[in-house]
Amino acid sequence: MGKGIEELGNGNNAKIEKLRKLDDVVIFTTTLYKDDKQSPVRQELSLKFLANASALGVRVVVVDGGSNEGFLEKARQFKGITLVPETPGATMGAGRRQALDEAMKLQNASVFFWTEPEKNTLINKTSLGDMVQKIKAGEADIVVPRRSQKCMDSLPKFQRWEEERANKKMVSLLEKKDEKEAPDKIDFWFGPKMFSRDMARYFSEYKGKVDKWDAVLRPVIDAVRDGKKLASVDVDYIYDPSQVRAEKGDKAMNLKRAEQYLQILAAIGDPWASQEGKGLEGGKPRSLKLKKSRGL
């Protein structure tokens, strides 16, 4: 006699629950908080990030480049946190690879999640569960979380302009596109990336000329071009208002974002990266509107 509907439903729920378990997920990230204007705000967000992960029972590997002792002392108090000093003289990309290498050493670690440590609201059971379910169900090798329009609208104007434009450019560079989902639905430029152990080599073996922010973007392009499965999920994340306030009107931050934008475009092979630079003097585009160009 066949199983009843209720029994079948319970079995399916149990299977889904198993796919969403976070006990084999390891978050890896890097930190560096000094005495600059942005650090006090950013390190508080990072501590909330660690608290969220610890409460969920998710392990975190943090490679630190020389933060103030106050932050390090607080970070060490969280359960499940591995704090490792960064190798001296390492590039930004090398620091991220060091964090991944340390994460891969942990017992029962099969899924890895890179994110900047200030994205504390991203560390929640629903968002992490939605991402890891895609990987464990075999629907994706790499998962890119996707921000809501509400989140995009909350970003500083220059950052929003930059990231919306950059996402369009990323799509145009992919030779092989995801069959199940329109590529323009994937929030490529959003830093966080989750992937299986088999995909870790794309990130751990990356050797870019810039080797900064491109270290988590170019590997995605390379994996997709090799036929690996890419997916995206909507996440419950919002750019923290305290960070928006701290960055608003900060010319140095805009210059940093402009440098980030141009360097990543060059590293991922955008043919019009040099042309983009003509509109970004002083960390500000000529227009905050997304105008059509040869690069799109």
Secondary structure, DSSP 8 states (H G I E B T S, - for coil): ----HHHHHHHHHHHHHHHT--TTEEEEEEE---SSSSHHHHHHHHHHHHHHHHHHT-EEEEEESS--HHHHHHHTTSTTEEEEE--TT--HHHHHHHHHHHHHTSTT--EEEE--TT-GGG-SHHHHHHHHHHHHTTS-SEEEEE--HHHHHHS-HHHHHHHHHHHHHHHHH-SS--SSS-GGGS-TTSS-EEEEGGGHHHHHT---SS-SGGGGTHHHHHHHHTT--EEEEE------HHHHHHHTT-HHHHHHHHHHHHHHHHHTT-TTHHHHGGG-GGG--S-SS----TT-
